[in-house]
């Protein structure tokens, strides 16, 4: 099949001290976009990878204790920034979205899922199971907001782990096998553990011919991948597992230098406009 046309959308942003996302960086706060991705498959139609922030996120964090999420990581969302509205502006009505692939279940990645009630959902079973072992405060501490998922989530979801396993390009052998989400080799889910339970990136060939790897929150920036510099251990321990996070980042760092033709794009990278 031909490559996939794709677009990047910034569905709001948060601010955070840069030193919390890259060890040794300045203390000053900078903006981190919440990126969502529209992929137009020649046969399967319009597919989203994550959804960014939306009014649903603001509603879910309006009261304590969830309000602490916004206190720790201030969120900014203009009225025209929710993904559904940006897509509609560009001619993609919500009911034309066939699938939403969820990289992981943090609130800034699933904030707009409820805006696409007709879409099939693709998510990691491990991520779902982990969320449901935690109480309200335990979920919040890990950046999880269960109320952002629709009530019919289990009726609409298929699990990444159930998709057929497939080989990745030779340059990505360190990442193990992928999962062929559509059965045609066009969208491959790649496990990126450490930041959150059940986090997956998405590998595909763009219409330009470029191999593209959306790496979710395996790094906060492309610079961190190029330099191989992780966040401080305190930050990675709060959300996931520090050793596993650093192992994943090191694999991305090695890939970036060994296979520079593969485009690596984190979900909060400020370089997205040049991607």
C-alpha positions in Angstrom: 0.0 0.0 0.0 1.0 3.6 -0.4 2.2 5.6 2.6 0.0 7.4 5.1 -0.8 11.1 5.0 -0.6 12.6 8.5 -1.1 15.8 10.3 0.0 17.1 13.8 -2.4 19.0 16.0 -1.6 20.9 19.2 -4.5 20.3 21.5 -3.5 22.6 24.4 -0.3 22.7 26.3 1.0 22.6 29.8 3.9 24.4 31.5 6.6 22.8 33.6 10.1 23.5 34.7 12.4 22.2 32.0 14.7 20.7 34.5 11.9 18.3 35.5 11.8 16.8 32.0 15.5 16.8 31.1 18.2 16.3 33.7 20.5 19.4 34.0 18.2 21.7 32.0 17.3 25.2 33.3 14.8 25.7 36.1 12.6 28.1 34.0 9.2 26.8 33.0 8.5 26.2 29.3 5.5 25.2 27.3 4.9 21.5 26.4 2.4 21.0 23.6 -0.1 18.1 23.9 0.2 16.7 20.5 -2.4 14.6 18.7 -1.9 13.0 15.3 -4.4 12.4 12.4 -3.4 9.6 10.1 -5.3 9.0 6.9 -5.1 5.4 5.9 -6.0 4.7 2.2 -8.5 1.9 3.1 -9.2 2.4 6.8 -10.0 6.1 6.8 -9.0 8.7 9.5 -7.3 7.4 12.6 -6.1 9.3 15.6 -3.1 8.7 17.8 -4.0 10.3 21.1 -6.3 13.3 21.6 -4.6 15.9 23.8 -6.5 18.1 26.2 -10.2 19.1 26.0 -13.0 20.5 28.1 -13.4 17.0 29.4 -10.0 17.2 31.0 -10.8 20.6 32.5 -14.1 19.2 34.0 -12.4 16.1 35.3 -9.8 18.2 37.2 -12.2 21.0 38.4 -12.4 19.7 42.0 -10.0 18.3 44.6 -8.1 16.0 44.6 -8.0 15.9 40.8 -7.4 19.7 40.8 -3.9 19.0 42.0 -3.1 17.7 38.5 -3.5 21.2 37.1 -1.8 22.8 40.1 1.4 20.7 39.5 1.2 20.9 35.7 -0.7 24.1 34.7 -2.8 23.4 31.6 -3.7 26.0 28.9 -6.5 25.3 26.4 -8.0 27.9 24.2 -11.6 27.5 23.1 -10.5 26.6 19.6 -7.8 24.1 20.6 -9.7 20.9 21.5 -8.9 18.4 18.8 -12.5 17.8 17.7 -12.9 21.5 16.8 -9.6 21.7 15.0 -10.5 18.6 12.9 -13.9 20.0 12.1 -12.2 23.2 10.9 -10.1 21.1 8.6 -13.1 19.2 7.2 -12.8 16.1 9.4 -16.1 15.6 11.3 -15.9 13.6 14.5 -18.0 10.8 13.1 -15.5 10.3 10.2 -12.8 9.2 12.7 -12.7 5.4 12.4 -10.3 4.6 15.3 -8.4 6.2 18.1 -5.1 4.6 19.1 -4.2 5.4 22.7 -0.5 5.5 23.5 -1.1 5.4 27.2 -3.8 6.5 29.7 -2.4 9.7 31.1 -4.9 12.5 31.1 -3.1 14.7 28.6 -3.3 11.9 26.0 -7.0 10.8 26.5 -8.5 14.1 27.3 -10.5 14.2 24.0 -11.5 10.5 23.6 -15.1 11.2 24.6 -15.4 13.6 21.6 -15.3 10.7 19.2 -18.1 8.4 20.3 -18.3 6.4 17.0 -14.6 5.5 16.8 -13.2 2.1 17.7 -10.6 2.4 20.4 -7.2 0.6 20.5 -5.4 0.5 23.8 -3.0 -1.6 25.9 -4.7 -4.1 28.1 -1.8 -3.7 30.6 -2.6 0.0 30.8 -6.3 -0.7 31.5 -5.6 -3.4 34.1 -3.1 -1.1 35.9 -5.5 1.8 36.1 -8.1 -0.5 37.7 -5.8 -1.7 40.4 -5.6 1.9 41.7 -8.0 3.9 43.8 -8.8 7.6 43.1 -5.6 9.0 44.8 -3.4 6.2 43.4 -4.6 6.9 39.9 -4.1 10.7 40.3 -0.6 10.2 41.6 0.2 8.4 38.3 -1.4 11.0 36.1 -4.5 8.8 35.5 -8.0 10.2 35.3 -10.4 7.3 34.7 -13.4 9.6 34.2 -11.9 10.7 30.8 -12.7 7.3 29.3 -16.2 6.8 27.9 -18.7 4.5 29.7 -18.7 2.2 26.7 -14.9 1.9 26.6 -14.9 -1.9 27.0 -17.5 -2.3 24.2 -15.4 -0.3 21.8 -11.8 -1.3 22.7 -9.5 -3.8 21.1 -6.2 -4.6 22.9 -2.9 -3.9 21.4 -1.5 -7.0 22.9 -4.0 -9.1 20.9 -2.9 -7.7 17.6 -0.6 -10.0 15.5 3.0 -9.8 16.4 5.4 -8.7 13.6 9.0 -8.0 12.9 10.3 -4.4 13.1 12.9 -3.0 10.8 16.4 -4.4 11.5 17.5 -1.1 12.9 14.8 -1.4 15.6 15.7 -5.0 16.7 16.4 -3.7 20.3 12.6 -2.9 20.6 11.6 -6.5 20.1 8.5 -7.3 18.0 5.7 -4.9 17.1 2.0 -5.4 16.9 0.3 -5.0 13.5 -2.8 -3.0 14.5 -4.7 -3.2 11.1 -3.4 -6.5 9.8 -1.8 -4.9 6.7 1.6 -3.9 8.2 0.8 -0.1 7.9 0.5 0.7 11.6 2.8 -1.0 14.0 2.5 -0.5 17.8 5.9 -0.7 19.6 6.2 -1.1 23.3 8.0 1.8 25.0 7.9 0.9 28.7 9.0 3.0 31.7 7.0 6.2 31.6 3.6 4.6 32.1 2.2 1.1 32.2 1.3 -0.2 28.7 2.8 2.7 26.8 3.1 2.1 23.0 4.5 4.2 20.2 3.3 4.0 16.6 5.5 3.2 13.6 4.4 3.8 10.0 5.6 4.9 6.6 4.4 8.4 5.6 3.2 9.3 2.2 6.6 11.1 1.7 8.3 7.7 2.1 9.8 8.6 5.5 9.6 6.0 8.3 7.9 7.8 11.2 8.0 6.7 14.8 5.6 8.5 17.2 7.2 7.8 20.6 4.6 9.3 22.9 6.2 10.2 26.3 9.2 7.9 26.1 11.0 11.3 25.9 9.7 14.8 26.5 11.7 16.3 23.6 13.6 15.4 20.5 16.6 17.0 22.2 16.5 14.6 25.1 16.5 11.7 22.6 19.5 13.1 20.6 21.4 13.7 23.8 20.2 10.6 25.7 19.4 12.7 28.7 16.5 11.5 30.9 14.4 13.5 33.4 15.6 13.4 37.0 15.0 10.1 38.8 12.4 11.7 41.2 10.2 12.5 38.2 10.4 9.1 36.5 9.8 7.3 39.8 6.6 9.3 40.4 5.0 8.2 37.1 6.7 4.9 36.2 10.0 3.0 36.6 13.3 4.9 36.3 15.5 2.1 35.1 13.0 1.0 32.5 12.5 4.6 31.3 16.2 5.1 30.9 16.6 1.8 29.1 13.9 2.8 26.6 15.4 6.3 26.2 18.8 4.8 25.5 17.3 2.6 22.8 15.7 5.6 21.2 19.0 7.5 21.5 20.9 4.7 19.8 18.2 4.5 17.0 18.3 8.2 16.4 22.0 8.1 15.7 22.1 4.7 13.9 19.1 5.3 11.7 18.8 9.1 11.2 16.3 8.6 8.4 13.7 7.4 10.9 11.8 10.4 12.1 11.3 10.2 15.9 8.6 12.5 17.4 7.7 12.7 21.1 4.2 13.9 22.1 5.3 17.0 23.9 8.2 18.2 21.7 8.3 21.9 20.7 10.1 21.0 17.5 6.8 19.5 16.1 6.3 22.4 13.6 9.4 21.3 11.7 8.6 17.6 11.8 
